[in-house]
């Protein structure tokens, strides 16, 4: 319910934002819901429970210290970056930082995936830096590293604490330093892609593509201190057109059509009872949306009412109807939910987990048969993320960017679906 309430507030004020110069900013909207969305402490001055090493299971045993209520990145300590245990899509993130010498270097990197060797290969960075002299460069304190310069920056002297804030809503990003907004930009805009293409990030295909990820604090070989770290999650979709759409009305299959092997009748396989879509599993085939979708966040619940079996969510489905149409499948097969099956489109994924057309998930995260599971699928330009019960367990990139149907499979055994909601991200 909190999600729907927040979306309602934002849809009346911000979902129509088109230009960065619009009179209402994402900051105005955050102010409207600040009593609804509470701050969560990520570092209280003593415990590191909300952090772990990048691509590690635990907090680094070296290179990071807790001292005097702060997290100290030790110069030359070799601890590597740390990341939040949880992942975030839209958020308001705040902390204080200080350095003890000019040119000391670190960064706040956000919407980070751990699929690559370094956090900066996927996440944009708010630079943390000991500016030796006043500058607005994108590689100086507060800049969106190597992409966007700062404006109206007031940096504290070396050795004093600075208050940094990163606000991310949909594709909108703001960097704040000491109470002043110093960077504002729009991810996935023509300007964004032009700047990325001219930078070192142009050679990193996953940079800026992650819709939901970790927040990283960078270890760069210098002494840096962080304290008072907190976050306010914002379940928002402020990209163009980003108003949630129920694909299932809870009553009937309006908005859907079907394909079933050997001309099967839809009423023999698919029905609706008490707000739930019920599939018998036979014959093989699917129901599919009448409309096409290209860039979106899709959320739905599914469960196996008795014996678990096989099914899937087919994305960007194009071409003729057949049992296995041209698409990318987010697998629902028991113990394999979150696998990819590439059924004829372009797609790249982790080669170590890929065999032929199948890319295995990174972990099994399903509930037992009879219990509901939640699927969250991000399809944004060339990137697809599969999240099962709150954990991203598979990612693909350089996927074919085509508008297509969304299909729910009938594949052998009964399966139930409910709460099917799509949030369009626009066709930037």
C-alpha positions, 0 to 999 in steps of 0.5 A, a space after each residue: 500500500 505504501 508503494 501505491 500511495 507514493 506513486 499517487 503523490 508523484 504521478 500528480 506532480 512529477 511523472 510528466 517531467 520532460 525537461 530539467 528546467 521544469 518548475 517542479 523538481 524531484 526534490 520538491 516531490 521528495 519533500 512531499 513524501 518525507 513523512 511517509 518514507 522514513 530514513 534508514 540508518 546504514 552506519 550508526 557509528 559502530 556496526 558494519 552490518 549493512 555493508 560487505 566487501 564488493 563481490 565478498 560475503 563479509 565486511 573486509 578484514 583489512 583496509 576499513 576501520 571503525 573509529 570515533 564513530 566513522 568508517 575509515 578507509 585506510 590508505 594503502 590498506 587494500 580493503 577494496 570497495 564496500 557495498 550495501 547489503 541491500 539493493 535500491 532502485 530509487 533513493 535519497 542517500 546521505 552521508 558525511 565525508 572528509 579527507 586529510 590531504 589534497 587529492 585524496 580520492 574516493 567515491 559514492 557509486 550507485 546502482 551497482 551490479 556485481 557482475 563485473 570486476 569493478 563497481 565503477 563498470 556499472 554504477 555512476 559515481 559521485 566523486 569524493 575528492 580533496 580538491 587542491 584548489 577551487 574547481 567545478 570539474 566532473 572529476 572534482 568533489 561532488 562531480 558525476 565522475 568524468 561526465 557532469 561538472 558541478 555548479 555552485 559548489 561550496 567545499 569545506 577545507 581539507 580536514 573538515 566534514 562535508 555533507 553529501 547527498 545523492 537522489 535518484 528517481 527513475 532516470 533523474 539524478 541529483 548530487 548535493 554537497 553541503 546543502 546545495 544541489 551541484 549536479 542534475 542530469 537525466 540518465 538515458 537521455 541523448 545528452 547522457 549517451 553522448 557524454 558516456 560515449 566520449 568517456 572511458 565508460 563508452 567501452 563498458 556496456 553495463 555502465 549506467 544500465 542497472 535499474 536496482 543495485 548496491 551503493 558502493 563506497 570506493 577504496 582508492 588508496 587514500 585515507 577517507 572517513 565516512 559517517 552518518 550514513 543513511 538512506 530513504 528508499 523511494 519506490 518511484 518510477 519517474 521516467 517518461 510515462 512511468 505510471 504503473 499499469 495493471 496488466 491483469 484486472 483481477 476479474 478477467 483476461 481483458 488485454 490478453 490473447 492466447 496461443 495453445 498447441 493444436 488449437 486448444 481453447 483458452 477456457 480449457 486452460 486459463 481461468 480467473 478465480 478470486 483475483 488469481 489467474 489459474 493455468 491448468 498447464 495443458 496444452 502447451 502455449 501461453 497467454 500474451 498481452 495484446 499490446 507491445 512493450 519495450 522498456 519497462 519494469 514488470 512485477 508479478 506473483 506466481 505459485 505452484 498450487 501443488 506439484 511444482 513444474 515448468 513455466 516462464 515469463 516471455 519478454 519482448 516476444 515477436 514474430 509468429 505465435 508458436 509454442 516457443 516464440 522468438 523472445 527472451 524468457 525469464 524462467 519459472 521452472 521450479 528451482 530454476 526461477 531466474 534462469 534465462 532462456 534466449 529464444 532467438 533474440 540477441 543477448 549477452 550474459 555471464 559466459 561462466 553460467 551460460 550453456 547454449 541458450 540457457 543462462 543459470 541464475 546465481 542462486 535459488 531463491 524460491 519459496 516452497 510449493 503453495 507459497 507465493 513468489 514475487 518476480 520483478 523484471 527490469 527491461 530497459 534498452 539493452 539490459 534485463 534484470 531478473 529479481 526473485 523474492 527481492 534478490 537480483 539473481 540474473 542479468 543480461 545485456 546487449 539484448 535486442 531492443 524491440 517492442 514485443 508481447 509479454 507472455 505467461 506460459 502453460 507448460 505441463 502443470 498447474 500454475 497461478 499468477 496474480 498482481 501483474 503490474 507493468 511500469 513503462 520506462 519510455 522509449 528514450 
